Each structure stands twice: as C-alpha cells, then as structure tokens.
Amino acid sequence: MAIDQTKKLKNLIDAFKDQASIIKATFSIHRRSSSIKVAVVRATTHGARNPPSDARLAALLALGNDFRSSTAFVCIQALMERLHTTTSAAVAMKSLFTLHIIVIRGPFNLRDEVAFSPYYGGRNFLNLSAFRDVSDSEMSELSCWVRWYAGVVEHIRKLDWILYFRSRNPEIVEGKDRKIPELLEELDVLLGFLERISEVPESLHVQKSDLVYEVVRLVLESYRLVQREIRVRVNEIGNRVEWLSRDELTESVEILTRMENCRRKVSVLFVNRGKNDELWELVTCTKGKLVERRRRMTTMTESTRLWNPFVEPGSLRPLGPALLPLTVSTVG
C-alpha cells in the first residue's frame, strides 16, 4: 500500500512538472516559439510507460512544413534543451525517441538541424554516458536504456548523412565511381551502428514498458535499413576482391570479422523479429573470398621471390629480376 501511495505521489509530481514546463513555454516573447516549445514538452512528458503518441509526434514533424528559417532551429534547440536538462529517465528516453523519429522520418529541414546542432555552440550532442535517474528502481533501470539509446541515435545521425547522400546520387548507387577506401570508410560507420546496438542492456525492462518496446521496434526499423546498406557495400567489396591491395584485403577482413562478432548479440535483441541470415551468410562468404585472395597473394609473392645464392648463409637478401642476367653471365 505504501509503495502504491509513493507511486501515485510521484506521478502527481511528474504531472505538475510537465504542466509547469508548458506554462513556462507559453511565456515566450514570440508566439511561434512558444507553440513549438509546448509541442516539444507534450511529446516528452514524464510518464514512463508509454511512448509519445502519434498525434504528438505528428505535430512536431509538421513543423517541417514551415520553411521559415527559425522554426526548425527552435524545435531542435527546444528538444535538445529538454534532453540535456532533465533528470528524468522517461523524459530523456522520449526525447531520444523523438529525435530518432525526426532523423528517419522527418522533413529535411528538421533533419539538417539535428545534423548541425552541435555547431550552434550547444552542449555535447548526445553524450549521456553519465546519465542517472535514481528516483526509484524503475527509473534506475530505465537509465541504462537511456545511455544505450543515446549512442544508438548518435550513430543513426551519422548514418543519415551516408544514406541521404547516397539516395540523391544515383550515379554512385552501383559503386562504380567509388574507391575502395571510401567503401571501407562507409562500412566502418555502418559497423559502428551494429556494435552499438549489440551493447543493449541485459535487462527485462522491454517486457514491461511500452516505451522501451517501441524504442527497440524503432531501432529494428533502422537496423533493417542498415542491413541493406551493408549488403550493398559488402557485395561491392566481394565483386572487386581481385583488385584489392594487400592492405585493403586486411582492412576488409578486419571489418567483416567485427561484423561477425556482433551477430549473436544483435540476434538476441531482435529474436523472432529480426531474423535474417542472408546478410550474415554474405559476410561470412565474402570474408572467405578475401582471406583466400590474401593467401594466394602471399603464395604468389613467395614463389616469385629470387635469392642470391652467393651470399653467406644467414645473410640472404632479395635479388631484383633485372640483375639476374648479369649474375648468370658473370658466373659463366
């Protein structure tokens, strides 16, 4: 009974906090800024059980239809301020969820503001590694998810540039004009997303929170997009394996090995929802081709190496092919 009373009191206090934030926002000098800030508060309330409603999210995304230069800026600034000043794990989680929605579904002006927001002199973008909400055990557990999810959204923000650029440049869709180092650099960024989601908290919170459940579902949506982008680039690497240098082969094998190391954790997170062995089979197959090509290059190098037979044992040094005729004529 005491626990229920404490919970009710906390919910009441949280409701007062949300209302106070709305009242504060309405006192803004500019009416447009005021309405934007109110929309942000309503999408990121203190309730820990449910994600922002579709209506609240739609109201924020609709701001992208206003092409006045300040609208998108005020929206993202208010959202970032909400995220970085709150001590509530629920508010932080909803703020990150809203940012995630903006990056993958929002209009370009809102997405651009998310991408450039660190350059406006604000706080360190999504560094929430020290975030803690110790108000109760539920919020403490949810804090683990906040720290993990902040890293995921940060990677999604970086990926947006790759995917955004690629979708608007059809001449490079098949990879014909891209160099291998560019492909490997993009693969490394995509791999960073896999490695981050594989660090998912070992917690059962997802089973009792619709908010966390929706977060995982949204991450799965991004994961499927990343799978397609990885598949394109791994195919390109595999199709050009005979033209890779030794260093490029080594770097490619290292990247694909790191990908394989993510498989188990990612599969656990998306059990019965993200089953897709095609990508992992492609990664393993391509890695095998790369390793075989590197082995053949090593064997070829060893078999074609020439050694001078007239130096003392233990002092062998390679002899260039151009010197061979001179050496033979001298002996003769």
Salt bridges, closest charged atoms under 4 A:
ASP14 OD2 - LYS10 NZ 3.24
ASP18 OD1 - HIS46 ND1 2.54
ASP18 OD1 - ARG82 NH2 3.33
ASP66 OD2 - ARG32 NH2 3.22
ASP66 OD2 - ARG68 NH2 2.55
GLU138 OE1 - LYS7 NZ 2.83
GLU138 OE2 - ARG49 NE 3.78
GLU141 OE1 - HIS205 ND1 3.22
GLU141 OE1 - LYS208 NZ 3.62
GLU154 OE2 - ARG157 NH2 2.60
ASP160 OD1 - ARG111 NH2 2.61
GLU186 OE1 - ARG178 NH1 2.46
GLU186 OE1 - ARG233 NE 2.62
ASP188 OD1 - ARG258 NH1 2.98
GLU195 OE2 - ARG258 NE 2.96
GLU199 OE1 - ARG196 NH1 2.89
GLU214 OE1 - ARG217 NE 2.75
GLU221 OE1 - ARG105 NH2 2.72
GLU229 OE1 - ARG166 NE 3.38
GLU229 OE1 - ARG233 NH1 2.78
GLU236 OE2 - ARG178 NH2 3.07
GLU242 OE1 - ARG293 NH1 3.47
GLU242 OE2 - ARG296 NH2 2.90
GLU260 OE1 - LYS287 NZ 2.99
ASP277 OD1 - ARG263 NH2 3.26
GLU278 OE2 - ARG231 NE 3.87
GLU292 OE2 - ARG295 NH2 2.64
GLU292 OE2 - ARG296 NE 3.85
GLU302 OE1 - ARG305 NH1 2.96
